[in-house]
Amino acid sequence: MPRTPDGRPDLQGVWISRSATPLERPKQLEGRQFLTPEEVATLKSRAQKIFAGGNSDFGAGDAVFLAALGSVEQFKNPGSTENSVGMIEREFDNRTSLITDPPDGRLPPVTAEARQRQAAAAAARPRFATGPEDFPISYRCITTGMPKLGGLYGSGHFGYYQIVQTPQSVMIEMETIHDARIIPLDGRPHLPPTSRLWHGDSRGRWEGDTLVVDTTNFSPKSNFMGSAETLRLVERFTRVAEDTINYEMTFEDATTWTRPWTAMIPLKQTPDRVFEFACHEGSGLTMQSMLAAARADEKAAEEAAKQKE
């Protein structure tokens, strides 16, 4: 294992998540943690046929694996704005879910409190955006949130990580909106509970050859699968091969899930460079276009209602 001058595992470089493994274990594979080598080869071959040549819509997150598992002729996503030409090749391994705990590879049940909270938020959300604050924070180029797990920005699409480390701290930069987290390793306590940040307050430590990052103090306006200020995230980075880091994430929020849960994605080292993701809050033309579209949708709805009358 490459090591830094102070003897720690060297995690530095540019890494990418290419995993095609779905977040949750599909129902068709219930009870099976692993696939056979033959099944992996079959899924990979099917995916290449489905998404080759731009004949399918863009497949993000779990879409590639599920399309291959279902052996569809063509992948269609009504909400997609691009075809499969822009996709990078995804890597298939023998795992049937990114979730490693619970053992069934499925998300734990959502609490009644979380369902009520989500229903209240949906009821308060205007049908048509009236101002910038009505759009998700990712649309406003504030942040796509963290951690990146599945979805458009989790695997294979803008999924680059750049890591720089010193004996005192580690910096992890994500390609999306060039979010950078500077994580101290000097044992300092977390910020007081009144200090809340989009990416939470991270503190790192070494446990043997594993970098452990404990994050609390998320903003109430953050949102990871419905969890916000009460989320505690524990990440573990373990370099298991010259070109691979196992990136494990454990999520704990008793107000959102009935139990903690854990997922793991492999990060692969790449010679690629991370370029600027030119998305910034207050980008005038983008916001003007989104608000203009909202006004057009609102007008169309009003006209449709008049015709029904």
Disulfide bonds with the S-S distance in Angstrom:
Cys141-Cys279 1.72
